[in-house]
Amino acid sequence: MDTPLEYGPDEGPAQKVSVSMPAGRIAAVKARVGTRGFSAYISAAVERQIQRDLLDELVQASERETGPIPQAMHDRATAAISAAEALAATETDAESPQGDGTWPDRAAS
């Protein structure tokens, strides 16, 4: 690569990288999105992890300044996140390509 440039998290040209992961995980991703959707799926997963890391850092900084989050608030936040993840999973399944690469008929759902 040439001289490194400064890009934001969602900026700059796409670059090919090599990562190692278990063969079963690779197969599971390909079964969900096919070979052509693999990079986009992994990129989205990395973005979600960055968001979680940043949120965790924010929570830790807040706790250092103001003390731990009250348990009741923690429990409500955990329940809200679980509900959002469940909703996102059903929406993702309904909006994902089928195994043959075609999209499901939304009118049929």
C-alpha positions in Angstrom: 0.0 0.0 0.0 1.0 3.6 -0.5 1.2 6.3 2.1 -1.5 5.7 4.7 -4.3 8.2 4.6 -6.6 9.2 7.4 -10.2 7.9 6.8 -13.1 7.8 9.2 -14.7 4.4 10.1 -17.0 4.4 7.0 -14.8 6.3 4.6 -12.2 5.4 2.0 -11.9 2.8 -0.7 -12.6 -0.9 0.0 -9.5 -2.9 0.7 -8.9 -6.6 0.6 -7.7 -8.0 3.9 -7.0 -11.5 5.2 -8.6 -12.8 8.4 -8.7 -16.2 10.0 -11.8 -17.7 11.5 -13.2 -21.2 12.0 -14.4 -23.0 8.9 -17.8 -23.6 10.5 -18.3 -19.8 11.1 -17.4 -19.1 7.4 -19.9 -21.7 6.3 -22.6 -20.3 8.5 -22.1 -16.8 7.1 -22.1 -18.1 3.5 -25.2 -20.0 4.2 -26.9 -16.8 5.4 -25.8 -14.4 2.8 -24.0 -16.4 0.0 -20.5 -15.8 -1.2 -21.2 -12.4 -2.7 -22.6 -11.0 0.5 -19.8 -12.3 2.7 -17.7 -9.1 2.8 -20.7 -6.8 3.5 -21.8 -9.2 6.3 -18.4 -9.2 8.0 -18.0 -5.4 7.6 -21.4 -4.9 9.3 -20.4 -7.3 12.1 -17.1 -5.3 12.6 -19.1 -2.0 12.7 -21.4 -3.4 15.4 -18.5 -4.6 17.4 -16.8 -1.1 17.2 -20.1 0.4 18.3 -20.3 -2.0 21.3 -16.7 -1.3 22.2 -17.3 2.5 22.1 -20.4 2.1 24.2 -18.6 0.0 26.7 -15.8 2.6 27.0 -18.5 5.3 27.5 -20.1 3.3 30.3 -16.8 2.7 32.0 -15.9 6.4 31.8 -19.3 7.3 33.2 -19.0 4.8 36.0 -15.6 6.2 36.9 -17.1 9.7 37.2 -20.5 8.9 38.8 -20.3 5.4 40.2 -21.9 2.2 39.0 -25.2 2.2 37.1 -28.1 1.3 39.4 -29.2 -2.4 39.0 -32.8 -1.5 38.0 -31.5 0.8 35.2 -29.1 -1.9 34.1 -31.9 -4.5 34.0 -34.2 -2.2 31.9 -31.4 -1.5 29.5 -30.6 -5.2 29.1 -34.2 -6.0 28.5 -34.5 -3.2 25.9 -31.3 -4.4 24.1 -32.6 -8.0 24.1 -36.0 -6.9 22.6 -34.2 -4.7 20.0 -31.9 -7.6 19.0 -34.9 -10.0 18.7 -36.8 -7.5 16.5 -33.7 -6.9 14.3 -33.2 -10.7 13.9 -36.8 -11.1 12.6 -36.4 -8.1 10.3 -33.1 -9.3 9.0 -34.4 -12.8 8.3 -37.4 -11.4 6.4 -35.2 -9.1 4.4 -32.3 -11.5 3.6 -31.8 -13.2 0.3 -32.9 -16.8 0.1 -30.4 -19.6 -0.3 -30.7 -19.3 -4.1 -29.7 -15.6 -4.0 -33.3 -14.4 -4.7 -35.2 -12.1 -2.3 -38.3 -13.4 -0.6 -41.7 -12.0 -1.8 -42.6 -9.4 0.8 -46.3 -9.7 -0.1 -46.2 -13.3 0.8 -45.1 -12.6 4.4 
